[in-house]
Amino acid sequence: MAKSEKGASVKQIARERIGILFDRAHERRDEPALANRYVSLAREISMRQRLRLSKEQKRSFCRSCGAYFVPGKNLRVRIQHGKVIYTCQECGNVVRVPIQKNTNQVR
């Protein structure tokens, strides 16, 4: 059977819902349990539909414990040796992200 092309695709609907859930997690960052639940629901949807999260979304939660990051409360950010170091204060997981050099500079 051929897929019907009426309305929005399932993956497009999933992308919209994931975006809504991350927005709600950001709004509720003062309530960690609720923000963490929104992130876990968004991750479940992305895994079920085999969708990748954007870089911004990937870096807004801990991959180890699933906590939504709020800098200063449960996230420590440091810059060291050309890397940004994110440390989760909930579980202690460390993520190092290299700093990209800007190659479009005028000489």
Secondary structure as UniProt FT lines:
FT   HELIX           10..27
FT   TURN            28..30
FT   HELIX           32..49
FT   HELIX           55..58
FT   TURN            59..60
FT   TURN            63..65
FT   TURN            72..74
FT   STRAND          75..80
FT   TURN            81..82
FT   STRAND          83..88
FT   TURN            89..91
FT   STRAND          94..98
//
